[in-house]
Amino acid sequence: MKILLVSPFDFTFPGGVNEHILHLDAQFRKRGHETRVLTPRSLGEDEYDDGHFIKLGTAVPIPANGSTARITLSPFVSGKVKDLLQRERFDIIHLHEPLAPALPLLVLLHSRTVNVGTFHAARSHNLGYLYGKPVLAHFFSKLHGRIAVSPAALEFVSRYFPGHYELIPNGIDVEVFRPDVPPIQRFGDRPTILFVGRYNESRKGFKYLLEALALVRREFPACLLLVVGPGDPRRFQWLIDRYELESHLHFVGPIAPHELPRYYTSCDVFCSPATGRESFGIVLLEAMASGRPVVASDIRGYRYVVRHGVEGLLVERKNPEALALALVHLLADRDLRERLGRAGRQRAERFSWSVIAEQTLAYYERLRAVDIRKAATPVPRPSITRIPLRGWWSGETP
């Protein structure tokens, strides 16, 4: 098949949706399919088409879902999108967050092929969906297939746009994240907890983890919290000083993707205290694939990935005491950590990108088969009731 993968988000900045697209793209090409990827371009970057990636429209930062989305709002690339679709004649166009402005909407406007949309987000509400529904409903109707990455994402989007959705989750590279990846030695002699993510974002719940760490320290005076990801530690300095946590924290900062697996295998327990608006939880899968037990908030998006007492422990969100109790429980019980870690690895293999790509391709084929059958079905000629002309001009009833 010839497949176009469309992202509303600038690929210069890392994010879960673009990671999803890159992994699908690699898996599809490995299986012999021809793929192209369409995204916005960064400010100052030229539009280009290198035969694989196509960048159209300048991305601008927009606050969204407790984070920042870098999307293009320009309608002026509409002609270029139309030319691209007419020239390439794709078999499948797969749009991620298909109702996001403006690139996916322009693609749907001009598409004349099978359109598939994957909905990634889960949040309490979306004003854009609410107020834009009269217009967005037209674009939604052009989707032949709809995918949700989790029950939380499905529940969220179907609140505004009900219909049938295929559940195909995010994936994990089980060859990259493995239990046998060598750990970083300098962290090996202390009970270690790992946090991965943009910790300045309030929805990540990092402040609750700091408050929990103050309690964990009472039972494990040598405990260490590794913090991997972008952010500014000074935002939490008041908490660090209040609980005297300086010697129990190591802020690593952003790291290259190839370094991340070593941090997972350097910890005893992985923790994600997110407060909500998480549709899935890729970091949970990364930890599970690495054979590490998980302590996480009991929120809808996380329940789909981690089963309480099987691969990890789920606790009440925004509750530092519950978080600390779960962390202490796991740090104190090596056998439990190993059992949960083994179960996590087994479950993660069900989410491997190879499995997810096969599910997605099978869905494409089903949609294409339906589309071909529709095209092959002759349209019946409408029956015409002839009305005598005399009845119109004379006012007589025919």
MOSUL-V798525 format. One line per field, one symbol per residue. psi: psi as a letter, one per 30 degrees, with the letter a starting at -180 (. if undefined). A space follows every 10 residues. Layout:
psi=???
//
This chain:
psi=ljkkkkkfkk ffkkleeeee eeeeeeeeee gglkllkkll llkfkkkljg fekkjkkkkk kkkkhgakkj lkgkffgeee eeeeeeeeik ekjjkkifgk lfeeeeeeef kgakkkkkke lkleljeeee fgeeefeeee ffjfkkkkfl eeeeeeefee ilakkkjjll lkjffejlfg kkljefgfgk jkkkkkliff keffgeeeee eeeeeefefi fglkjkjklk ljfffgeeee eeghgefgkj jeaklkeffe efeefflekk kjhkfagjfd ieeeeeeefg gklkklkile efffekkkfe fakklklgje eeeeeeeeee ffjeeeeeee eeeeeeeeff gkfeeeeeee eeeeeeeeee eeeeefjkkk kkkkjkkkee feffgkk.
//
